[in-house]
Amino acid sequence: MNLKEELSRLLPEAQIRFDQEAFEVYGKDWTKHITPKPSAIVFPKNTAEVKAIVDWARANKISLVPSGGRTGLSGAAIAFKGEVVVSFERMNRILEFDQYDQTVVCEPGVITEQLQNFALEKGLYFPVDFASRGSSQVGGNIATNAGGIKVLRYGLFRNWVASLEVVTGAGEVLNLNRSLVKNATGYDLRHLFIGSEGTLGFITQATMQLTRPPLELAVFLFAVPNLDAVMRIYHSFKSKTSLIAYEMFTDLALKYVTDHTGLKSPLSEASPYYVVVEIEKDSGASEAAALEIFETGLEKGWLSDGLQAQSAQQAKDFWRFREDISEATAPGKPYKNDISVRIAKVPEFLQEMDSLLKKEYPTFEVVWFGHIGDGNLHINIIKPENLSSPEFLKQCHVVDEHLFAMIERFGGSVSAEHGVGLTKKPYLHHTKSEAEIEIMRKIKRQLDPAGIMNPGKIFD
């Protein structure tokens, strides 16, 4: 088969690339240590072109890998076996706004920040937020059910998807839920595609729900002496304020950010742990309660220092200490784990996990941080310069077996928000039963009978 001739029958030449530069850019996500090897990159501009690509791929048994903002960290968007990459960056329009339903219809290539800014222009708010807001795309966020820093108040991406248009692996174009608030007509297939990592079909349109903007926000930065205190402060804020976000990071994480960005910590006291807290000033009592928690925390030794942001810029800087961690550690080619447990189990889990990491990685730098309020922790193991990637991964995988066995014992997840992709596929059984995995396989066979949609991801 002459791939170039075949694809040129489907798309104009300007929407197809075969060059090595494109392979390097579009053939992978942010996952390290996996080499991309696509055979072509295609850039559809509408649903009809996506369907034509899928129909052609199904007829010719050609595997397809979706590509959005490529900010994923599980290898779900990596083409490593000669697949054709389907990039959605040219399907990037906001198509429709409904002021009564407070919804907006997007193509999958719309950037998260673009959607957020559009909502603000309409006097509304799109609340799902994360550090990659400037490059992640709506379609990819839906395909991985992205979470981020404000899950405590607003939930995951799933909570804000009113309807979907998808092209399945069988070439069917489905319109799912049609933006209805109430729709008690059997299975809601919309939720089947959310979090499916492109293994069942490709999202070609999404209707996103908007909400009212929050009231004025207050942001705090605290130095915390131990993990037990991290949880005590969280419980106090959760029970006494309108808490929007509660994020923890270690002193090593802070060092990476300050070295990378040139920012200086405004706190006079160094500490093993830090938390950034964001609350809504829904009443004078809420801010007063936050200050009371700070004073009580100082008295009881739960925190050693702390500040409330006095300007929008200072609040932004406080958040950068947390949000810039991934960018700051990227040059170290970290091996990443993204795990979760029930919130009630977080205190016990944190202590056990901290001991495990110190025992199993005595010579490695381990940079970790967490969305404590939703039980989600991110672990970054920095690759030593004297170790090759294969040897480094080998050592990390040995520790993974201990970590994920512990996760299973706690009833947690081996992937909280990055997805399964390639990197967590070997460990899926620690979170899903064999019966669940087999049902997932059956669903894929029904919607993707030729097995062409992002094959080898989640399970084989």
N, C-alpha and C positions, 0 to 999 in steps of 0.2 A: 504494500500500500504506500502511495506517495502522500504522506500526511499533509504536506503543504497544499497540494492540489485538492485534497478532500476538504480541508478546512476552508479553502478559498471559495468553495461552492456554497458554504454556509454564511460566510461573513466577508465584508470588504477587507482588502489587504491591510488597511490601517488598523484593523481590529485584531490582528494576529501578529504574534512575535515569536521568533525562533532563536534570538540572540542570547549569548551566555549572560549578558548583563541582566536581561529580563528574567532568565532562569534563577539567577541569584537573588533578585529582588522579590519576585512573585512566587517562587517555588518553596518558600519556607515562612515560618512565623518567628517569634522571638526565642523559640527553643534553641538551646545550644547543643553542639556535639552531634548533630545529624546533618548529613550533606544532602542538599536537594538535587534531584535528577529528573526534572520534568522533560517532556518531549515538545511541548508547545504551550504558549500562553494565549488565551482568547479573551476578548473584552466585549461581551454582549452589551447592547444598549436598551433592550426591552425584553419583555416576557416571551414574545414570539421567537426571538433569537435564542434565548435560553432553551426553550422547548426544542428548537431545531437541533441544537448542540446535543441535548440529551437523547433525542430520537436517533441521531447519527451514531452517537457513542454506543447506544444499546444495540443497534443493528450491527455494528462492527466490533463489539466487545472491547471498547476502549474505556479505560478507567478515567474518571473525572475527579478533580480535587477543587473545592471552592476556595476562593481567596478574597478576604475582605481587607480590613486594616492591618492584618498580619501581626496583631499584638498578642496572640494566644501564646500560652506557655506549656502546652502539652503535646505539641507536634501534630495537632489535628489538621493543620493547614499545610503540612509538608508533603510535597510530591517527591517521592524517593524511589519510584519504580517505573519511571517513564510515563507517568500519567499526563493528561492534558489538564492544565490549570485553568479554571474559569474565574477570572477576576471580575468583581462587581463594581470596580471603582468608577466606571462610566455610567452606571445606573445610580446616579447620585442626586436625583431631584426630589424636592418636596412637592408633592402633586396636588394636595388638597387640604384645606383646613375647615373644620366645622365648629363654629363658635358655640353652638347649642350643645353638641355632644362633647365639646372640648377635646376633639381628636384631630390628629394630623396623619395623612397618608404619605408614607415615605417609600422610596426605592431603597434596596438593601445597602447601596453604597453611600448613603447619607452618613456623614461623620457625626458622632455623638454630640460634640460641642455645637455643631451646626443645628441640630435639633433643639438643644438646650437654648441657644440664642434665639431661634425662631419662636419658641414658646414664650420667652421673655418679651419679645416684640409684641406678642399678642396679649400681654398682661397675665400670662400663665407660666407654668413651671413644669419642666421634665426632670424628675428628681433622682433618677438613677445616675450615679456619678462615680468616677474612678480616675486614676492618674492618667490613663491613656485616652481621656476624653477627646483630645485633639487629633487623634489618629484612628481610633477604633471606629468601626462602622456598625450601623444598626443591624444589618443582616447577621454579621458575625456575633454581635452581642446576643441576639435572639438564639442563634444556633448553639451558643454555649451557656445560655441563661445567666448572663453576667450579673455580678452582684455589686461589689464596690463598698464605698465608705459610709453610705447612708441607708444600708439595709435595715438597721434598727428601726427607723421611722417608716421607710417607704417600701421595703421589700426588694425582691429581685426583679430582673428585667421581665420575667414571666408575668408579674403583677400588672404590667403596663401595656401588654399586647392585647389590643381589642380585636384584631382580626389579622389573618395572613392570607396571602396568595402564594402558592408553592407549585413548583413543577416536580413531580415525583420521579423516582427512577424508572417508572413505567411510562413516563412521558405524559402523564395526566396533569392538567392544570386544575388545581383545587382552590376554591375560595372558602376559607374556614372561619366560621362564626359571624361574618358580615357585620362586625362591630356592635352586635347586640349585647345589652347589659344582661338581659334575661333570655336564656335559650335552652330550655330543658328538653332537648330532642336527641337524647342518647349521647354517644361518645363525643367528646370535644377534641377532635383531631388536631386542633390548633396546638394544644399542649403536647401532643406527641412530637411535633416538629421543633418545639422550643427545647433546646438542650440536646438535640439529636446530632450535632456536629456535622451536618451535611451528609449524613449516612443514609437518609431516607429520601431526601429531595432538596432542592435549592429554593430558598426564599426569594421571591421576586417583587413582592410588595408587602408592607406591614402598616397597619393602622395602629398608631400609638396613642394611648390615653395621656392627657395632660391633667394638671391639677392647679390649685391656687399656689402662689408663691408663699414661702414661709414668712413669718414676721421677722423682725430684726434678730440676728443671731449673735450669740456670745461664744467666743472661742477661748479655751484655757489650755495652758501647757503646764504639766506637773512633773516634777522629779519624784520617783517612787522607789523606796528602798528594797522591796521584795515583791514576789508574785502574789502572796496573800493580800498585800495592801492594794495591788492592782484590782483585785476582785472586790475588796471592801469599798473602794472608791466608786467602782462601777455600780455596785448595788445601791449605794447612796444616791448617785445621780439618776439611776433608773427609777427609783421609787419617789424621788422628791422634785424632779425637774422634767421639762419636756425635752428629753434627750433625743438628739438626732444622730450623733456619731460618737463613738468611743473607740479610740485606736491606741494600741500599745506598741512600743518598739524598744530595742535594747540599746545600751550605750555604744556597742560596736556598730549598730545600724546608724546611730547619730554621727559617729566618727566618719563613716563612709560618706554620709551626706555633706557634712561640713567640709571634708577634704575635697569633695567633688565640686561643690557649689561655691565655696568661699563664704557661705553663711556662718554666722557665729551664734552659738546658743545664748539666749538672753538670760538664762538662769545662772545664778552664782554658785549653786551646788551641783556637782557632778553626781550621777546616780546610776545604778545598774539598769534601771528601767525608766521609761518616760511614757506619759499618756497625753494625747490630744483629745480634748472633750469639746463638743459643739452642742449647744442647747438653743432652743427657740425662746426668745423673750416674749412668751405669750401673756405674761403678767409680770408686774413688779416682784411678785412673790417668787417667781421661778429664778430670777437672777439673784435675789436675796438668799434663796435656798442654796444656790451654787456657792456663794461666798461663805455661807455657814458651813458647808461641807469642807471647803478649803480650810477654814479655821479649826474645825474639829479634826481634820486630817493631820494638821500640824501638831495639835495637842496630843493626839494618840499615836503619832509616829507613822501614819500611813503615807505621808509625803514629807519631803524635806525642803521643797521649794516649789514655787508656782507663780504664774502670771496670768492675768486676763488680757487678751489683746486689746489695745487701746485705739487701733485704727484698722481699716480694711487691709492695708498693706501688712501690718503686723500679723493679722489673722492669716493672711495668705502665707506669710513666712512660717508661722507655726505649722501650717498644713504641709509646707514643703519638707519639713523634717521627716514627715511620714511618707508623703507621696513620691519623693525623689529617691527613695531607697532602691527601687528596682533599677533605675537609670544609673545610680551611683555604683551599684555592684556589678553592672553588666560587663565592664571590662575584665572582671575576674572570672568570666565564663561560669557562673554559678550553676550548680545542679539544684533544681527547685522541687520542693514539695509543698502542696497546698491541701491542707487537711482540715477536718472539722469534727467536733463532737457536740452533743447537746449542751446548751448553756449551763445547765445544772451540774454537768460533769467537768466544766472547764477548770475549776480550781485544782481538783485532784489530777486531772490530765496534765495541766501545765507543770506541776511539780515533777511528775513522772517523766514527762517528755524532756524537761530541762536536764534531769539526771541522765537520761539515756543519751542525749546529744553530747553531753560533756564526757561520758564514758566511751562512746563509740567513735567520736571525732576528736580525740585529744590533741591532735596536731593540726587540725583544719580550722579555719575561721568559719564560724557558723553565724550568719546574720539572720535573725528572725524577728518577726513582727506579727501583729494580729488584729483582726476585727473581733475584739474580745466579746462584744455584745451579741454576736451571732455565732460564736464558737468556732471561728475560722482563723487558722494560723498559717503563716507563710514561712517556710524554712529555705534559706539560701546557703548552700555549702560552696565556698569559694575554692576554685581549683588552684592548687599550688603550682607554681611555674615549673617545678622540676618533674611534674607528673604528666604523662601523655593523657589525652582524652580517654582512650580505652581503659587505661589503668585506673584513672580517676573514677570513671563510671562504674568500673568493677567494684571498687571499694564502697562507693555510695550505694550500690545495689545490695551489697551484703547488709548494710545497716538498714536499708529499706525493709528487709524481711522482718527485722526486730520492730521497727517503727509501725509497720502496717499490721503486724500481729497484735500490737498494743492497741492500735486503732480499732481493730475488730473486737477486741475484748471490751473496749469502751462503747461499742455500738456506733462508731463514727464512720466517716467517709474518707476514702483515700484521695478524693478530689472534691474540694468544696466549691470552687468556682472557675477553675481553669479547664475543666473537662477531662476526659480520659485520653483521647487521642492515641498517640503511640506510647507515650512515656508511662502512663498509668495502666495501660492495657494488661500487663502481666499481673497486676495486683487487684484487678476488678473483683475477684472472688472474695476479697476481704470485706467488701461492702455489699455486694449482691450475691444472693444464693444462686446455685446452679440452675434452679428452676426459673428464677427471674431472668438469668442470662439467656436461657434457651427460649423463653418467650420473646425476649428482645430480638434474638436471631430470627424467629418466625415472623415478627413484624417487619423486619428488614427484607426478608425474602418476599413478602407480599407486596411491599411498596417499591422494592428495587430487585425485581426477579433476576435481572442479568448481573447483579452484583457490581455495578459500575460506579456507584455513588460513594466516593471517598472510602474505597475499600481498605481493609486492614486497620481501620481506626475503631476504637472502643473494644472490638473483639474480632477474631479471625472468622 
